[in-house]
Amino acid sequence: MSKPTSPHENLTKFRYTDLLAEPIARLLSPIKGYEAAPLVSLEQAVTSIAIFFDCIEENVWIVKENSKTPSDGLNQDESVAVHLYTMQFDSDPSFYQLLNLTLRGENSDNFKRCSTLSPPMQEAVINIIREAIVEGTDEEDIKSIIVSELIQYYGGTWWVHITPTPET
């Protein structure tokens, strides 16, 4: 007989990975155009997803207070966006779960609701990559450096939704 799991155990599992939900039987069309979305304040960005969460504004305020001087080389908005993305909420699905569920859905229009948070997170990843390259790191090691940086700074969460986009 299997041991029953508590709700917190299930939340913890999904905080770090949701690969079991990854669609492997079929490919979806890529979502395009979000990289051109204008950067807006985090407070503005979360208004479109507030209907999915209780107290999202309060959580944004807490994260901003805790990220006034990021030590990870990111600016405050980038650091806050990543922190919010990896944050586990008490009763609601995490932003990570909601975003990846939306991305895996058939209707890519649903992504527009979440897309305003993507530019700061994408910039955070680009800055981590640039820092690794500037330090003269061998190209083959960049992926492992990025993974270790993400684990060190953001609790091991992998960013399923972020893909490279051309810089303009």
C-alpha positions in Angstrom: 0.0 0.0 0.0 1.4 3.4 -1.0 2.0 6.1 1.6 -0.4 9.0 1.3 1.2 12.2 0.4 0.4 15.6 2.0 -0.6 18.5 -0.2 2.7 20.2 0.6 4.7 17.2 -0.7 2.8 17.4 -4.1 3.4 21.1 -4.3 7.1 20.7 -3.6 7.4 18.1 -6.4 5.7 20.4 -8.9 7.8 23.4 -7.7 10.9 21.8 -9.1 9.7 20.0 -12.1 6.5 19.2 -14.0 8.1 17.0 -16.7 5.4 14.4 -16.3 3.0 17.0 -17.8 5.3 17.7 -20.8 3.5 16.7 -24.0 5.7 14.2 -25.8 3.1 12.7 -28.2 2.8 15.8 -30.3 4.4 19.1 -31.0 2.7 22.5 -30.6 3.3 25.5 -32.8 5.8 27.9 -31.3 4.5 31.0 -29.7 5.8 34.1 -31.4 5.8 37.8 -30.8 6.0 37.8 -27.0 9.7 38.8 -27.1 8.6 42.2 -28.5 6.2 42.8 -25.6 7.1 46.1 -23.9 8.6 46.0 -20.5 6.1 47.1 -17.8 6.3 47.2 -14.1 5.7 44.0 -12.2 2.6 45.5 -10.6 1.2 46.2 -14.1 2.3 42.7 -15.4 0.4 40.8 -12.7 -2.9 42.6 -13.2 -3.6 40.2 -16.1 -3.0 37.1 -14.0 -4.5 38.3 -10.7 -7.8 36.4 -11.4 -5.8 33.1 -10.9 -4.3 34.0 -7.5 -5.4 35.2 -4.1 -3.3 38.1 -2.9 -0.9 38.2 -5.8 -0.3 41.9 -5.3 0.7 41.2 -1.7 3.1 38.5 -2.9 4.6 41.0 -5.4 5.2 43.5 -2.7 6.9 40.9 -0.4 9.1 39.8 -3.3 10.1 43.4 -4.2 10.9 44.2 -0.5 13.1 41.1 -0.4 14.9 41.9 -3.7 15.8 45.6 -3.2 19.5 44.9 -3.8 19.8 41.7 -5.8 23.2 40.0 -5.4 22.9 37.9 -8.5 23.7 40.6 -11.1 20.1 41.0 -12.2 18.2 44.3 -11.9 15.4 44.4 -9.4 12.6 43.7 -11.8 14.4 40.7 -13.3 15.2 39.3 -9.9 11.6 39.9 -8.7 10.1 38.2 -11.8 12.2 35.1 -11.3 11.5 35.0 -7.6 7.8 35.3 -8.2 8.0 32.6 -10.9 9.6 30.1 -8.5 7.5 31.1 -5.5 5.2 28.5 -4.1 1.8 29.9 -3.0 -0.1 28.5 0.0 -3.3 27.4 -1.9 -3.0 28.6 -5.5 -1.0 26.9 -8.2 2.4 28.4 -8.5 3.0 30.8 -11.4 5.4 28.2 -12.8 2.6 25.6 -12.9 0.0 28.0 -14.4 2.4 29.3 -17.0 3.5 25.9 -18.2 0.0 24.5 -18.2 -1.0 27.5 -20.4 1.9 27.0 -22.7 1.0 23.3 -23.1 -2.6 24.1 -24.0 -4.0 24.1 -27.5 -5.0 27.7 -27.4 -1.9 29.9 -27.5 -4.1 33.0 -27.1 -4.2 32.1 -23.4 -0.5 32.7 -23.2 -1.1 36.4 -23.8 -2.4 36.7 -20.2 0.9 35.5 -18.8 3.3 36.9 -21.4 3.9 40.3 -19.7 6.1 38.6 -17.2 8.2 36.8 -19.8 10.5 39.7 -20.8 12.0 40.3 -17.4 12.6 36.6 -16.9 14.1 36.3 -20.4 16.4 39.2 -19.7 17.5 37.5 -16.5 18.6 34.4 -18.4 20.3 36.4 -21.1 22.3 38.3 -18.4 23.4 35.1 -16.7 24.5 33.8 -20.2 26.4 37.0 -20.9 28.2 37.0 -17.6 29.3 33.4 -18.3 30.6 34.4 -21.8 32.3 37.5 -20.5 34.2 35.5 -17.9 35.7 33.5 -20.9 33.9 30.3 -20.1 34.1 27.5 -22.7 31.0 27.4 -24.8 30.4 23.7 -23.8 30.3 24.7 -20.1 27.7 27.5 -20.5 24.7 25.2 -20.1 26.1 23.7 -16.9 26.9 27.1 -15.5 23.4 28.4 -16.3 21.9 25.3 -14.5 24.1 25.7 -11.5 23.4 29.5 -11.3 19.7 28.9 -11.5 19.9 26.2 -8.8 22.1 28.5 -6.6 19.9 31.6 -6.9 16.4 30.2 -7.5 16.1 27.0 -5.7 16.7 24.6 -8.6 13.6 25.4 -10.7 14.2 25.0 -14.4 12.5 27.6 -16.7 10.6 25.5 -19.1 9.0 28.4 -20.9 12.2 30.4 -21.7 13.7 29.9 -25.2 16.3 31.9 -27.0 15.0 34.8 -29.1 16.9 36.9 -31.5 18.1 40.2 -30.1 17.1 43.3 -32.0 
